Amino acid sequence: MTTTDLLLNLGILAFVLGTGLGTRELNRRRFRLPLAVVALVGALYLRSIPTSTADIELIIVLGVAGVLLGLASGLLMKVRRAENGSLVTVAGGSYAAVWIAAIGGRVLFAYGASDWFAPQIADFSRSLGIDGSAAYTSAFVIMALAMVMARVAVTAFRAVRATEGVPRAERRAVAGLRPRHTDHHHHHAY
């Protein structure tokens, strides 16, 4: 694992915990920013994805693991209406533990694969037909991106549920959205 990769993982963990732990206002930015990060990281790290059968299977398995971890972290983040009617998320230690375990596990695997147990990983990979570090990199990146997208999806679902029965205009205000202008321009014949 390069220093850049380690710093990227630690930065992602700090961002996720810094923006998610505690009680936080839920607005458009809380959806847009994680999805923008997913797009950026995907564009930077997934320029070429290994395509052997074993590599694709590894990517699928870790992608599914990412979805499951994202669902778990999403379920551990509550969405409720605050006293002022706005939506907030509430996340605590269990939420943090899921993210620390997921990102910490990736960091430990990457470090261990190049230092502690490199020969065992090489043997394991050869026995399954995994083509090497590019397959693991792609699989772990997809796992991380799937985790973020699944967590965002659960939060969005919960936000919709928290505003059920609330009139549309008030729902938009609760979500921090500006009201739409409904002025209709009438063209008059002169």
Secondary structure, 3 states (H helix, E strand, C coil): CCHHHHHHHHHHHHHHHHHHCEEEECCHHHHHHHHHHHHHHHHHHCCCCCCCHHHHHHHHHHHHHHHHHHHHHHHCCEEEECCCCCEEEEECHHHHHHHHHHHHHHHHHHHHHHCCCHHHHHHHHHHHCCCCHHHHHHHHHHHHHHHHHHHHHHHHHHHHHHCCCCCHHHHHHHCCCCCCCCCCCCCCCC
